[in-house]
Amino acid sequence: MPHIIKDGEIIDDGWLLMRLKEGLPAPAPDAAEQADVIIPLSLWRDSAEWRERTAGRTGVWLGADEAPDLFPGDWNDFPLVAVDFPAFTDGRGYSIGRLLRERYNYAGELRAIGDVWKDQLAFLWQVGFNAFEIKHGKPVEDALAALKSFTGHYQSTWRQPEPLFRRGIK
């Protein structure tokens, strides 16, 4: 079972991430067996079969080019929302995460997936992500240590809405 970082701890990941392959049809819900699955938002939106027949819990993931307003419902209906980072240098997922937390008041697990490195974690944490699937081949233990590398932030963030000059220097 793969490991992720969630809420500052390394845990076993009980979710199955489903990625669609270009040119192939979407798998049937039976393909997920009894697992908790994370499916593309587009698959959830376009397939009533996935909404009605999955045996476990269903979470969704958004691509970096998908805006949260593509989903007309309540984001809190999902126990997990993941945001895909297709490249380390692609920062669009930061904005998606912050929008989900601030504009859409999403309170569940917000997971960063894809090309996620330890260098990003402290910043992803500040915009509201609380779970991280570290890029395959990168040590999860190193990433956990990096999550705690910053003790303060100047700017306002989702976790710290007051900028430093309003909080005072301590």
DACOR-V547653 format. One record per backbone hydrogen bond with DSSP energy under -0.5 kcal/mol. NH is the residue of the N-H (numbers start at 1). CO is the residue of the C=O. Records with the same first field share a line. If there is no record, write none. Layout:
NH=CO  CO
This chain:
4=11
5=132
6=4  9
7=130
9=6
11=4  9
13=2
14=12
16=36
17=15
18=16  38
19=17
24=21
31=28
32=29
33=30
35=32
36=14
37=35  57
38=16
39=37  59
41=61
43=40
44=40
45=41
46=42
47=43
48=46
51=47
52=48
53=49
54=50
55=33
56=35
59=37
60=80
61=39
62=82
66=63
70=67
71=68
72=70
75=73
77=74
78=75
79=58
81=109
82=60
83=111
84=62
85=113
86=84
90=87
91=89
94=91
95=91
96=92
97=93
98=94
99=95
100=96
101=97
102=98
103=99
104=99
106=100
109=79
111=81  109
112=131
113=83
115=85
116=114
117=115
120=117
121=117  118
122=118
123=120
124=120
125=121
126=122
127=123
128=125
129=124
130=110
131=110
132=5
133=112
134=132
135=116
138=135
143=139
144=140
145=141
146=142
147=143
148=144  145
149=146
157=160
158=126
159=126
163=161
164=154
166=163
167=163
168=164
